[in-house]
Amino acid sequence: MGYLEMKDYTKIKSILELFLDNPMRIDNIFKSLVLFLETKNTIPIKMETNDFKPTDKISHIKVDKEIRAANTALDKFSNKLLKESAKQRKHSSAIK
């Protein structure tokens, strides 16, 4: 069964039995875990990275333009919220 020995799998199943009382659920979780452990090293997993490196100059310019547009929109939205908040504070203080 994969890279673990049979006694390791029996220990895993006994731990599941300790915490769960439904035999069907225990079997399903155990089978899923065994499948994961057996395929862990055979299936490539794509890792996300935070480094974005465009392949050419044009795409780099487009990405920069979108980032600047998003920052501008965020600034406008923040200013709008600040103005509305100030109006509400002014209005609530006038009511008191």
QUIHU-V892793 format. One record per residue. RES is the residue in three letters. PSI is psi in whole degrees, -180 to 180 (999 if undefined). Layout:
res->[RES/RES]
psi->[PSI/PSI]
This chain:
res->[MET/GLY/TYR/LEU/GLU/MET/LYS/ASP/TYR/THR/LYS/ILE/LYS/SER/ILE/LEU/GLU/LEU/PHE/LEU/ASP/ASN/PRO/MET/ARG/ILE/ASP/ASN/ILE/PHE/LYS/SER/LEU/VAL/LEU/PHE/LEU/GLU/THR/LYS/ASN/THR/ILE/PRO/ILE/LYS/MET/GLU/THR/ASN/ASP/PHE/LYS/PRO/THR/ASP/LYS/ILE/SER/HIS/ILE/LYS/VAL/ASP/LYS/GLU/ILE/ARG/ALA/ALA/ASN/THR/ALA/LEU/ASP/LYS/PHE/SER/ASN/LYS/LEU/LEU/LYS/GLU/SER/ALA/LYS/GLN/ARG/LYS/HIS/SER/SER/ALA/ILE/LYS]
psi->[79/-147/-3/156/164/-38/-30/-40/-37/-35/-41/-43/-37/-33/-42/-41/-29/-38/-22/149/-7/113/-35/-41/-40/-47/-43/-45/-41/-44/-40/-42/-42/-45/-42/-47/-35/-33/-1/-44/-7/-26/122/135/125/126/133/141/153/-12/116/120/103/150/-25/170/-39/-45/-34/-42/-42/-43/-44/-41/-43/-40/-43/-41/-39/-41/-40/-44/-40/-41/-43/-44/-42/-44/-40/-44/-39/-41/-45/-39/-41/-40/-42/-40/-41/-42/-40/-32/-28/-28/-34/999]
